[in-house]
């Protein structure tokens, strides 16, 4: 018999109490009363014989009661080898190996493989090991069901063969996603194991624990109480820590066409570093000559510029300007950094899109009275697009322009019913349309013409339009600065519209039940600027013109940002091809073909929403072609992987993860034995029989005393 709390056995010394009490005799055994002594003070008799025990049975009963009580508190149990073998023979352990991009540093990966192999070889027969790897996703190499179907020797062979050939990827590290995924799997497996009274799961995390790893998934995750994480932090061979010096180069946003700002960050370095930045061609080779002008290659070429040399102090950040080169595809290389896995950045210049704004108006109108005159002055060109302007006469029989080339059309009050019907079809298919009522509608003829065009454009919606009567000019008020069109003007420095005056405008009474949203109103309460979604497109309405005869709008500082905002809103949503990182996914459009950095064809993958797309797994230049039009796309490593500082393990504990360092085998064995003893004692509950026995002994002792 064993005891779970043997310290309580010290209480067995209390059995000395009944023995002492039985040996103490406070009066003589026989007593004879003499009448002559009745008036004297009583005194205890002098014992002539040594104290001895007379009631041996009572002494044994009382001593037995004390011993049974002490034994009950010591929680006795009988060792049962059958229970140990059947109920607690299997211990679940999941090895979670980090294969993110930061594991490419120095000799980290060989050290990680060596440590993983040691964990597999040191596993005991009762350990059921499963093997997983993680970067931005979790990959199962050997699941628990596969491990259980093999014997101990076969299991180790299976795990060792699965780890062979595994290499670190170029994806970001999502440690939070990996831990929650494996913890959920172990918890689910525990729920399916009804034969286990209590199971403790262990995740052996083999990683460099770089600070850039994402932990977002742990914030709202309830960590299982019976699952703990054993930390296996990998260091490079030779004792080099994983947080050794690293210089990262990150590209900043710029509007300049002459240079690219690069932020250099030196982390964990004890000394300053001398580094170099240099442009390479798209094949990664040094550039010997560079054309002066891509449009005139016959001009003399200029020699390759020397590398930019920089002294970067330790624990510092510095922004440098790198000149843009003429060629569209270039690689920026950083030299002088020992961690070379993130020392290249790929740049691809997107093709320039040729777009157009078409104005439906009479091109013969005098210049000051024409809407198109001011539209042509809008500065809408940038590095990725070139915007031109074109006229379209009312009732023109020319084909309507393509939606991809002309995302926005503008019409004056001369919009006809036929043009309005075609414009409505265009809007429903995804186009944007701006209708400016830029002429008075005091007379019945122009008012009826405008209302007819309105009904054709809005598919029969009723409206009341009339000329506003005011003795003074109007201004805009009640502007919705939360709307994307006015968010750039919401600052107190730009939100003053009192100087933008309108001499005349139309008063439009929109139906309250309609889908129109008024973005700005005149100070008389009439809508000034409104929009309405129709199908896949949008219809904009302006109740006044921007010509000088109508208002000061075209000559104000608000005209360019508002009109540019309407144009930007009309553009199809960007696919984000200019800022791609490894691990990103892009939906495939009809007819698209993607090639990888080695000119291999990319196979479509199913994305989270069920859409087919492509995933970028390695940095470099990718090529996409659609309708025989090719475009080069640059994919870079995530900036978070360059943060190679060591993560604070306390951060995991604050998020609820039960972590601990690797315990030695003796401590593991002792803790396992203690756990088995607790399970045996809880299952047998012998202490209850000891308590019943103690109560029985007390009853017998009481009955014996009363009889005596």
C-alpha positions in Angstrom: 0.0 0.0 0.0 1.2 3.5 -0.8 0.1 6.9 0.4 -0.5 10.0 -1.7 0.2 12.4 1.3 2.6 10.4 3.5 3.4 13.5 5.6 0.1 12.9 7.4 1.5 9.6 8.8 3.4 11.7 11.3 0.1 12.1 13.0 0.3 8.4 14.0 2.4 9.6 17.0 -0.9 10.7 18.5 -1.5 7.1 19.5 0.8 7.8 22.4 -2.0 9.8 24.0 -4.3 6.8 24.8 -1.3 4.8 26.1 -0.2 7.6 28.5 -3.8 8.2 29.7 -4.2 4.5 30.4 -0.9 4.3 32.4 -1.8 7.3 34.7 -3.8 6.2 37.8 -5.3 9.0 39.8 -6.9 6.9 42.6 -6.3 3.6 44.3 -7.8 0.6 42.8 -9.5 -0.4 46.1 -11.2 2.1 48.5 -12.3 1.6 52.2 -14.3 4.3 54.0 -13.6 5.0 57.7 -16.1 7.1 59.7 -13.3 8.5 61.8 -11.7 10.1 58.8 -14.8 11.8 57.3 -13.9 15.2 58.8 -10.3 15.3 57.4 -9.2 16.9 54.2 -8.9 14.3 51.4 -5.4 13.7 49.9 -4.4 11.5 47.0 -3.1 8.2 48.1 0.6 7.3 47.7 1.0 4.7 45.0 3.1 1.8 46.3 3.1 -0.1 43.0 4.2 1.1 39.5 1.5 2.2 37.1 0.3 -0.5 34.8 -2.4 -0.9 32.1 -5.5 -2.7 33.1 -7.9 -2.1 30.1 -5.9 -3.5 27.2 -9.0 -3.8 24.9 -10.0 -0.2 25.4 -6.4 0.9 24.7 -6.2 -1.1 21.5 -9.6 0.2 20.3 -8.7 3.9 21.0 -5.2 3.5 19.4 -6.7 1.8 16.3 -9.2 4.7 15.9 -6.3 7.2 15.9 -4.3 5.2 13.4 -7.3 4.7 11.0 -8.0 8.5 11.0 -4.3 9.3 10.3 -4.2 6.7 7.5 -7.4 8.2 5.9 -5.8 11.7 5.8 -2.7 10.2 4.1 -4.9 9.1 1.2 -3.9 5.5 0.7 -4.0 3.6 -2.6 -2.9 0.2 -4.0 -0.5 0.3 -7.0 -2.3 -1.1 -10.0 -0.2 -1.8 -13.1 -3.3 -2.6 -15.1 -4.6 1.0 -14.7 -1.2 2.5 -15.7 -1.1 0.4 -18.9 -4.7 0.8 -20.0 -5.6 4.3 -19.0 -2.4 6.3 -19.1 -0.2 4.5 -21.6 -0.4 7.2 -24.4 1.0 10.7 -24.0 0.2 13.1 -26.9 3.0 15.4 -28.1 2.9 17.6 -31.2 6.1 18.9 -32.6 5.6 22.3 -34.3 8.5 23.3 -36.5 9.0 26.9 -37.7 9.7 27.0 -41.5 9.2 30.8 -42.0 11.5 33.0 -43.9 13.6 34.1 -40.9 14.7 30.5 -40.4 16.9 30.9 -43.5 19.4 32.9 -41.4 22.9 31.7 -40.8 22.9 28.0 -39.7 19.5 28.1 -38.0 17.9 25.6 -40.2 20.4 22.7 -39.7 20.2 23.4 -35.9 16.4 23.2 -36.1 16.5 19.9 -38.0 19.0 18.5 -35.6 16.9 19.4 -32.6 13.8 18.0 -34.1 15.5 14.7 -34.8 16.7 14.6 -31.2 13.2 15.1 -29.9 12.0 12.2 -32.1 14.8 9.9 -31.0 14.3 10.7 -27.3 10.6 9.9 -27.4 9.5 7.1 -25.2 7.3 4.2 -26.4 4.2 5.6 -24.7 4.7 9.0 -26.4 2.5 9.5 -29.5 4.3 12.1 -31.5 2.8 14.1 -34.4 4.7 16.5 -36.6 3.6 19.8 -38.0 5.4 22.8 -39.7 4.2 26.3 -39.9 4.9 29.6 -41.6 1.8 31.6 -42.7 -0.1 28.3 -42.8 0.0 25.1 -40.8 1.2 22.0 -42.6 0.7 18.4 -41.3 3.6 16.0 -42.0 2.5 13.2 -39.6 -0.8 13.4 -37.9 -1.7 11.6 -34.6 -3.9 9.1 -36.4 -1.0 8.2 -38.7 1.4 7.9 -35.7 -1.0 5.6 -33.8 -1.2 3.2 -36.7 2.5 2.4 -36.3 4.6 0.7 -33.7 7.2 2.7 -31.7 10.1 1.9 -34.0 8.0 2.4 -37.2 6.7 5.6 -35.7 10.2 7.1 -35.3 11.2 6.0 -38.7 8.1 7.6 -40.2 8.8 10.9 -38.4 12.5 11.0 -39.3 11.7 10.3 -43.0 9.0 13.0 -43.0 11.4 15.6 -41.7 13.9 14.9 -44.5 13.7 17.3 -47.4 11.8 19.9 -45.5 13.2 23.4 -46.2 12.3 26.9 -44.8 9.9 28.8 -47.0 9.8 32.5 -47.9 6.5 33.2 -46.1 5.8 35.2 -43.0 5.5 33.6 -39.5 2.1 33.3 -38.0 2.8 31.8 -34.6 -0.6 32.6 -33.2 -2.4 30.8 -36.0 -0.1 27.7 -35.6 -0.6 27.4 -31.8 -4.4 27.8 -31.9 -4.7 25.3 -34.8 -2.7 22.6 -33.0 -4.3 23.3 -29.6 -7.7 22.9 -31.3 -6.7 19.6 -32.8 -5.3 18.2 -29.6 -8.4 19.3 -27.7 -10.7 17.7 -30.2 -8.7 14.4 -30.0 -9.0 14.5 -26.2 -12.7 14.8 -26.4 -12.7 11.6 -28.6 -10.7 9.6 -26.0 -13.2 8.6 -23.3 -10.9 6.0 -21.8 -8.6 8.7 -20.5 -9.4 10.2 -17.1 -7.2 13.2 -17.6 -4.9 13.8 -20.5 -2.1 16.4 -20.7 -1.2 17.5 -24.2 2.1 19.0 -25.1 3.2 21.2 -28.0 6.9 21.2 -28.6 7.6 24.5 -30.4 10.9 24.6 -32.4 11.4 28.1 -33.6 13.7 31.1 -33.5 10.9 33.2 -31.9 11.6 36.3 -34.0 9.6 39.3 -32.9 7.9 39.9 -36.2 5.8 36.7 -35.9 2.1 37.4 -35.7 0.2 36.6 -32.5 -3.2 38.1 -33.4 -5.1 34.8 -33.4 -4.2 34.3 -29.7 -6.0 37.4 -28.5 -9.5 36.0 -28.5 -8.6 32.3 -28.0 -9.3 30.4 -24.8 -6.2 28.3 -24.2 -6.9 24.7 -23.0 -6.0 24.2 -19.4 -4.5 20.8 -19.9 -2.2 21.8 -22.9 1.2 23.4 -22.4 3.9 24.5 -24.8 7.5 23.5 -24.4 9.9 26.1 -25.7 12.7 25.0 -28.0 14.4 28.2 -29.0 16.9 27.5 -31.8 20.3 29.1 -31.8 22.8 28.9 -34.6 25.7 26.5 -34.4 28.7 27.9 -32.5 26.5 29.6 -29.9 25.3 32.5 -32.1 21.9 33.7 -30.9 19.0 34.0 -33.3 18.8 37.7 -32.6 22.1 38.5 -34.2 22.5 41.7 -36.2 20.3 42.3 -39.2 19.8 45.3 -41.5 16.4 45.6 -43.2 15.5 47.8 -46.2 11.9 48.8 -46.4 10.4 51.0 -49.2 8.4 54.1 -48.2 5.6 55.8 -50.1 6.7 58.5 -52.4 5.2 60.9 -55.0 8.5 61.8 -56.5 9.3 60.3 -59.9 13.1 60.8 -59.5 13.9 58.8 -56.4 12.7 56.0 -54.1 13.0 56.5 -50.3 14.4 53.5 -48.6 14.3 53.1 -44.8 17.3 51.1 -43.4 16.9 49.6 -39.9 19.8 48.1 -38.0 18.5 45.8 -35.2 20.5 44.0 -32.5 23.8 45.1 -33.7 26.4 46.1 -31.1 28.6 48.0 -33.7 27.9 50.2 -36.7 27.9 48.6 -40.1 29.2 49.8 -43.5 26.6 48.7 -46.0 26.1 49.3 -49.8 23.0 49.7 -51.8 23.1 49.0 -55.6 20.7 48.4 -58.4 20.8 45.1 -60.3 19.1 44.1 -63.5 16.0 41.9 -63.5 18.3 38.8 -63.7 20.3 39.8 -60.6 23.4 41.0 -62.4 25.3 44.2 -62.0 24.4 46.9 -64.5 27.3 48.0 -66.7 25.4 50.8 -68.6 22.1 52.4 -68.3 20.1 54.2 -71.0 19.5 57.9 -70.5 16.0 57.8 -71.8 13.8 54.7 -72.4 12.0 56.5 -75.3 15.2 57.3 -77.0 17.6 54.3 -76.7 19.7 55.7 -79.5 21.1 58.3 -77.2 24.4 57.6 -75.5 24.3 55.4 -72.5 25.6 56.6 -69.1 28.0 54.4 -67.1 26.7 52.4 -64.2 26.6 54.5 -61.0 28.7 53.4 -58.1 27.0 51.7 -55.1 25.6 53.9 -52.4 27.8 53.5 -49.3 26.3 54.1 -45.9 27.6 53.9 -42.3 24.6 52.7 -40.3 25.0 53.0 -36.5 23.8 50.2 -34.2 20.1 50.2 -33.2 19.3 53.0 -35.6 17.0 53.9 -38.5 18.0 55.9 -41.6 16.1 57.0 -44.7 18.1 57.3 -47.9 17.0 58.2 -51.4 17.8 55.8 -54.3 17.6 57.2 -57.8 15.0 55.6 -60.0 16.4 53.9 -63.1 15.0 53.9 -66.6 14.4 50.2 -66.9 11.0 49.1 -65.6 12.3 46.0 -63.7 15.1 46.3 -61.2 16.5 44.6 -58.1 17.8 46.6 -55.1 20.6 44.7 -53.3 21.9 45.4 -49.8 25.5 44.3 -49.0 27.4 44.1 -45.8 24.7 42.4 -43.7 25.4 38.9 -42.3 21.7 37.9 -42.5 21.3 37.7 -46.3 17.8 36.2 -46.5 16.1 39.7 -46.8 18.8 41.7 -48.6 17.0 42.0 -52.0 14.0 44.0 -53.0 12.3 43.6 -56.3 10.8 46.6 -58.2 8.4 46.4 -61.2 7.0 49.5 -62.8 3.3 48.9 -63.7 2.2 49.6 -67.2 0.7 53.0 -67.9 -3.0 52.8 -68.5 -4.6 55.1 -71.1 -7.9 56.4 -69.7 -10.3 59.0 -71.0 -13.1 61.3 -69.8 -15.9 61.8 -72.3 -18.2 64.8 -72.0 -21.6 64.7 -73.6 -22.1 68.3 -74.6 -22.1 70.7 -77.5 -18.4 71.2 -78.4 -19.4 74.5 -80.1 -20.5 76.1 -76.9 -18.3 79.2 -76.1 -15.3 78.3 -74.0 -16.4 80.0 -70.7 -19.8 78.3 -70.9 -18.5 74.8 -71.6 -18.1 72.1 -68.9 -15.4 70.3 -70.9 -13.1 73.3 -70.9 -12.4 72.9 -67.2 -12.4 69.1 -67.3 -9.5 69.2 -69.7 -7.4 71.1 -67.2 -7.7 68.5 -64.4 -4.3 67.0 -63.5 -5.3 63.3 -63.4 -2.1 61.8 -64.8 0.4 59.9 -62.7 3.0 57.1 -63.0 0.4 54.4 -63.8 -2.2 56.2 -65.9 -2.6 58.9 -68.6 -6.0 60.5 -68.8 -7.2 62.4 -71.9 -10.4 64.2 -72.7 -12.9 63.7 -75.5 -16.2 65.3 -76.7 -19.4 63.4 -77.6 -22.1 65.3 -79.2 -25.7 64.8 -78.1 -27.6 62.2 -80.3 -24.3 61.1 -81.7 -24.4 57.8 -83.7 -20.8 56.9 -82.9 -20.3 53.7 -80.8 -20.3 54.2 -77.1 -16.8 54.0 -75.6 -15.5 51.0 -73.7 -16.0 50.9 -70.0 -12.4 49.9 -69.3 -11.0 52.8 -71.2 -13.7 55.4 -70.2 -14.7 54.8 -66.6 -16.4 58.2 -66.2 -18.7 60.1 -68.5 -19.9 63.7 -67.8 -23.1 65.2 -69.3 -24.5 68.7 -69.4 -28.1 69.8 -69.4 -28.2 68.9 -73.1 -28.5 65.2 -72.3 -31.2 63.6 -74.5 -33.6 60.8 -73.7 -31.8 58.5 -76.1 -28.4 59.2 -74.6 -29.9 58.9 -71.1 -31.2 55.4 -71.9 -27.8 54.3 -73.2 -26.1 55.9 -70.2 -28.3 54.0 -67.8 -27.3 50.7 -69.3 -23.7 51.8 -69.1 -24.1 52.6 -65.4 -25.8 49.3 -64.6 -22.8 47.5 -66.1 -20.3 49.3 -63.8 -19.8 52.7 -65.4 -19.9 56.1 -63.5 -21.9 59.0 -64.8 -21.9 62.7 -63.7 -24.8 64.8 -64.8 -24.4 68.5 -64.2 -27.6 70.7 -64.6 -25.5 73.7 -65.8 -28.3 75.8 -67.3 -31.4 77.5 -66.0 -34.7 75.6 -66.3 -37.0 78.6 -65.8 -38.8 78.0 -69.1 -41.1 75.0 -69.5 -39.3 73.6 -72.5 -35.8 73.1 -71.0 -37.4 71.9 -67.7 -39.5 69.3 -69.5 -36.5 68.2 -71.5 -34.4 67.7 -68.3 -37.2 65.8 -66.5 -37.6 63.5 -69.5 -33.9 62.8 -69.5 -34.1 62.2 -65.8 -36.9 59.6 -66.1 -34.9 57.8 -68.9 -31.7 57.9 -66.8 -33.4 56.7 -63.5 -35.8 54.3 -65.1 -38.9 56.3 -64.5 -38.2 57.9 -61.1 -40.4 60.9 -60.3 -38.8 64.2 -59.6 -39.6 67.9 -59.3 -37.0 70.2 -60.8 -37.3 74.0 -60.9 -35.0 77.0 -60.9 -34.1 78.3 -57.5 -35.2 81.9 -56.8 -32.8 83.8 -54.6 -31.8 87.4 -54.4 -28.2 86.5 -53.3 -25.6 83.9 -54.2 -25.6 80.6 -52.4 -22.9 78.5 -50.8 -22.6 74.8 -49.9 -23.4 73.7 -46.4 -24.4 70.5 -44.6 -21.4 68.7 -46.3 -21.0 65.1 -45.4 -17.3 65.0 -44.5 -17.5 61.3 -43.7 -18.1 60.5 -47.3 -14.9 59.4 -49.1 -15.3 62.3 -51.6 -14.9 64.9 -48.8 -12.6 63.0 -46.4 -9.5 64.7 -47.8 -11.2 68.1 -47.2 -12.4 67.4 -43.6 -9.4 69.0 -42.0 -10.1 72.5 -40.6 -7.6 74.0 -43.0 -9.6 72.9 -46.0 -13.2 72.6 -45.0 -14.2 76.2 -45.5 -16.6 76.4 -48.5 -17.9 79.9 -47.8 -15.8 81.4 -50.6 -17.1 79.1 -53.2 -20.3 80.9 -54.3 -23.0 79.9 -56.8 -24.9 82.5 -58.7 -27.7 80.2 -59.7 -28.7 76.6 -59.3 -31.6 74.2 -59.8 -33.8 73.1 -56.9 -34.4 69.3 -57.0 -37.0 67.6 -54.8 -35.8 64.0 -54.5 -38.2 61.3 -53.2 -37.5 60.4 -49.6 -37.9 56.7 -50.5 -35.3 56.9 -53.3 -31.7 55.6 -53.1 -30.2 59.0 -53.5 -27.7 60.2 -51.0 -27.2 63.9 -50.6 -23.6 64.7 -49.9 -23.8 68.5 -50.0 -26.6 70.9 -49.9 -27.1 74.6 -50.7 -27.8 77.0 -47.8 -31.5 77.0 -48.9 -31.7 73.3 -48.2 -31.8 72.1 -51.8 -29.4 69.2 -52.8 -26.2 70.5 -54.4 -24.3 67.2 -54.9 -25.9 63.7 -54.7 -25.1 60.2 -55.8 -27.1 57.0 -56.3 -25.9 53.4 -56.9 -27.5 51.8 -59.9 -26.5 48.2 -60.6 -22.7 47.9 -60.6 -22.2 51.6 -61.3 -23.0 55.0 -59.8 -24.8 58.1 -60.9 -23.7 61.5 -59.7 -25.9 64.6 -59.8 -24.8 68.2 -59.5 -27.5 70.8 -59.3 -25.4 73.6 -60.8 -22.6 74.1 -63.3 -19.0 75.0 -62.5 -18.6 77.5 -65.3 -18.0 81.2 -64.3 -21.5 82.0 -65.4 -23.0 79.6 -62.9 -20.5 79.7 -60.0 -17.0 80.1 -58.7 -16.6 76.3 -58.3 -14.2 75.7 -61.3 -12.0 78.6 -60.1 -11.9 77.5 -56.5 -9.3 75.2 -54.8 -12.1 72.7 -54.1 -12.7 71.9 -57.8 -9.7 69.7 -58.4 -9.9 67.4 -55.3 -13.7 66.9 -55.7 -13.6 66.2 -59.4 -10.5 64.0 -59.0 -12.3 62.1 -56.2 -15.3 61.4 -58.5 -12.8 60.2 -61.1 -10.9 58.0 -58.7 -14.2 56.5 -57.5 -15.1 55.5 -61.0 -11.9 53.5 -61.5 -12.2 49.8 -61.1 -10.9 48.6 -57.7 -7.1 48.0 -57.7 -6.0 44.4 -57.4 -3.0 45.4 -55.2 -0.4 44.2 -57.7 2.0 47.0 -56.8 2.6 45.9 -53.1 2.6 42.1 -53.2 4.3 40.0 -50.6 5.0 36.3 -50.3 1.9 34.6 -48.9 -0.5 36.9 -50.7 -3.2 35.5 -52.9 -4.8 37.1 -56.0 -8.1 36.0 -57.6 -7.6 35.0 -61.2 -9.6 36.9 -63.8 -11.0 35.3 -66.9 -8.2 34.6 -69.4 -5.3 35.3 -67.1 -2.1 33.2 -67.2 0.5 33.6 -64.4 4.2 32.7 -64.6 6.5 32.3 -61.6 10.1 33.7 -61.2 11.5 30.7 -63.0 9.0 31.1 -65.8 7.0 28.1 -64.5 3.2 28.1 -64.9 1.4 28.8 -61.6 -1.4 26.4 -60.8 -4.6 27.9 -59.4 -5.4 27.4 -55.7 -8.8 27.7 -54.0 -8.9 30.8 -51.8 -10.8 31.1 -48.5 -13.9 32.4 -50.2 -14.0 29.6 -52.7 -12.6 31.8 -55.5 -9.8 30.4 -57.7 -6.6 32.4 -57.4 -2.8 32.2 -57.4 -0.5 32.3 -54.3 2.9 33.9 -54.3 5.4 31.6 -52.4 8.8 33.0 -53.4 10.0 36.5 -53.9 10.9 37.7 -57.4 9.4 38.8 -60.7 6.0 37.2 -61.7 4.4 37.7 -65.1 0.7 37.8 -65.8 -0.7 38.0 -69.3 -4.3 38.5 -70.4 -5.4 38.9 -74.0 -1.8 38.9 -75.1 -1.0 41.9 -72.8 1.8 41.0 -70.4 2.7 42.7 -67.1 5.5 42.1 -64.7 4.7 42.1 -61.0 7.2 42.3 -58.1 6.8 40.1 -55.0 8.9 40.8 -51.9 9.4 39.2 -48.5 7.0 40.5 -45.8 8.7 43.3 -43.8 7.8 41.6 -40.5 10.2 38.8 -41.2 13.1 41.3 -41.1 12.3 42.0 -37.4 14.7 39.3 -36.1 14.7 40.5 -32.5 13.8 37.8 -30.0 10.1 37.7 -28.9 9.4 38.1 -25.2 8.1 34.7 -24.1 6.1 36.6 -21.4 4.0 37.9 -24.2 2.7 34.4 -24.9 1.9 33.9 -21.3 0.0 37.2 -21.2 -2.1 35.9 -24.1 -3.0 32.8 -22.0 -0.6 30.3 -23.4 0.8 27.9 -20.8 4.5 27.8 -21.6 7.5 26.2 -19.9 11.1 25.5 -20.7 12.2 22.0 -21.5 12.2 19.9 -18.3 14.7 17.1 -17.7 13.8 13.5 -17.9 13.9 12.9 -14.1 11.4 15.7 -13.5 9.2 14.4 -16.3 9.2 10.9 -14.8 8.5 12.1 -11.3 5.7 14.3 -12.4 4.2 11.5 -14.5 4.4 9.1 -11.5 2.7 11.7 -9.3 0.0 12.1 -11.8 -0.6 8.3 -12.0 -0.7 8.1 -8.2 -3.3 10.9 -8.1 -5.4 9.0 -10.6 -5.1 5.7 -8.8 -6.1 7.3 -5.4 -9.0 9.1 -7.0 -10.2 5.9 -8.6 -9.9 3.7 -5.5 -10.8 6.1 -2.7 -9.6 3.8 0.1 -9.8 6.6 2.5 -13.5 6.2 2.8 -13.1 2.6 4.1 -10.6 3.8 6.6 -13.0 6.4 7.9 -15.8 3.8 8.1 -13.5 1.6 10.0 -12.6 4.4 12.4 -16.2 5.1 13.1 -16.9 1.4 13.7 -14.0 1.2 16.2 -15.4 4.2 18.1 -18.9 2.6 18.3 -17.4 -0.6 19.7 -15.3 1.4 22.2 -18.3 3.4 23.4 -20.4 0.2 23.9 -17.6 -1.5 25.8 -17.1 1.5 28.1 -20.9 1.7 28.8 -21.0 -2.0 29.7 -18.1 -1.7 32.0 
